[in-house]
Each structure stands twice: as structure tokens, then as C-alpha cells.
Amino acid sequence: MAGEEMASIITSADGLAWTLGTGLFSWVLDTIACGVPDPALAAKLREIIEFNLGGLDLRDCSPAERDQILAVLCTSLLPAAEREFPADEFGRRPTINHLRALVKLCCTWLASRQVCNWATRFFRSPS
């Protein structure tokens, strides 16, 4: 992946960004598109690949879209990489470790959102 142009794939609502080479960027987006239940969201993700838009900013997604994307990232991305990347491929382990950093970022962000949503509902004053 050396020499590849870098692209920002995920920018979280709090502005954290994760970068990677364009080939891996396309693979990640395609993996997400294959895993989300909403066909319109899958098409939107594939357009980013097709038109080489170079980034996915979760701040531009609806809450429902964010939840779908994060669910795929947190549950399906690493198993797909382990399954699809050849064991003898040069750079496989560092690439999977890089993906692991994305999964950690997304799962941490998703967990904090869920805690905030729960706290908001729990501490809301009764009407």
C-alpha cells in the first residue's frame, strides 16, 4: 500500500478522522455497502467509490445511516478482512491492524453515543 494516495474514510461526529490508501478505502466502503440493510445507503456508499470522492464523513449521515455504518464496521469488517485478505499477502497483518484501529474508533464512538442516548432518556424529567 506504499505510494497510494491517502484518503479520509471516516470522520466521526466529534471530528476524529481515520486515513488509509485508496484501494483499502474502496474495499472498506464496499464491505460496508454489502452489510447495510438500506439499499439507498449502500448505493450512496458505492457512489463514493465510483466517483472517487475520497472520504466518508459521518457528520453528513442521518442517525439511522450512522448506526447502520457503525454496526457493520464494529461487527463485520475485521472478520471480512481475515477471510478475504490472502494469508501470504505482504502487508496483510499491518493492514488488518490498521483496520482494527478503525473498528476501535467506531466501536468506542458508538458505545459513547449509546450511553449518552440512554442517559438522556433516563434523566429526562417526566412530563
C-alpha positions in Angstrom: 0.0 0.0 0.0 3.0 2.2 -0.1 2.8 5.0 -2.6 -1.0 5.1 -2.6 -2.8 8.4 -2.3 -4.3 8.7 1.2 -8.0 9.3 1.7 -10.0 10.1 4.8 -12.6 7.4 5.2 -14.3 8.1 8.5 -14.8 11.4 10.2 -16.8 11.0 13.3 -19.2 13.5 14.8 -16.5 14.7 17.1 -14.1 15.3 14.2 -11.8 12.3 14.6 -10.5 11.1 11.2 -9.0 7.8 10.1 -7.0 7.7 6.9 -5.9 4.9 4.5 -4.9 4.1 1.0 -7.5 4.4 -1.7 -7.6 0.7 -2.5 -8.3 -0.2 1.1 -10.7 2.7 1.3 -12.7 1.2 -1.6 -12.7 -2.2 0.0 -13.9 -0.9 3.3 -16.7 1.1 1.7 -17.8 -1.9 -0.4 -17.7 -4.1 2.7 -20.0 -1.6 4.5 -22.3 -1.3 1.5 -22.7 -5.1 1.4 -23.6 -5.2 5.0 -26.0 -2.3 5.5 -29.7 -3.2 5.2 -30.7 0.1 3.5 -30.3 -0.2 -0.3 -30.2 3.6 -0.7 -27.4 3.9 1.8 -25.5 1.0 0.0 -25.9 2.9 -3.3 -24.7 6.1 -1.7 -21.5 4.4 -0.4 -20.9 2.8 -3.8 -21.2 6.3 -5.4 -18.3 7.5 -3.2 -16.2 4.7 -4.6 -17.4 5.1 -8.2 -16.8 8.8 -8.3 -13.6 8.6 -6.2 -14.9 11.1 -3.6 -12.2 10.1 -1.2 -14.0 10.3 2.1 -17.0 9.5 4.2 -18.0 12.0 6.9 -20.4 10.5 9.4 -21.5 14.0 10.3 -23.2 14.1 6.8 -25.2 11.0 7.5 -28.5 10.7 9.2 -28.5 9.0 12.6 -30.1 5.9 11.1 -27.3 5.8 8.4 -24.6 6.3 11.0 -26.0 3.4 13.1 -26.0 1.1 10.1 -22.5 2.0 9.1 -21.1 1.7 12.6 -22.9 -1.7 13.1 -21.1 -3.1 10.0 -17.8 -1.6 11.0 -18.0 -2.9 14.5 -19.2 -6.4 13.7 -18.2 -7.4 10.1 -15.2 -5.5 9.0 -12.4 -7.5 10.7 -13.9 -10.9 10.0 -14.2 -9.9 6.3 -10.6 -8.8 6.2 -9.4 -12.0 7.9 -11.4 -14.0 5.4 -10.7 -12.1 2.2 -7.1 -11.0 2.5 -4.7 -13.8 1.5 -2.6 -15.2 4.4 0.6 -14.8 2.4 -0.1 -11.3 1.2 2.7 -8.9 2.0 1.4 -6.2 4.4 -1.7 -8.3 5.5 -1.0 -8.0 9.2 -0.3 -4.3 9.3 -3.3 -3.7 7.1 -5.6 -5.7 9.4 -4.1 -3.8 12.4 -4.9 -0.5 10.7 -8.5 -1.7 10.2 -8.5 -2.8 13.9 -7.8 0.9 14.8 -10.8 2.0 12.7 -13.0 -0.6 14.4 -11.8 0.5 17.8 -12.5 4.2 17.0 -16.0 3.4 15.7 -17.0 1.0 18.5 -15.8 3.5 21.1 -17.8 6.3 19.4 -20.9 4.0 19.0 -20.7 3.0 22.7 -20.4 6.6 23.9 -23.4 7.5 21.7 -25.5 4.7 23.2 -24.5 5.7 26.8 -25.4 9.3 26.0 -28.8 8.3 24.5 -29.5 6.1 27.5 -28.6 8.8 29.9 -30.7 11.4 28.1 -33.7 9.1 28.3 -33.0 8.1 31.9 -32.5 11.6 33.2 -35.2 13.2 31.2 -37.7 14.9 33.5 -41.2 13.4 33.5 -43.8 15.5 31.6 
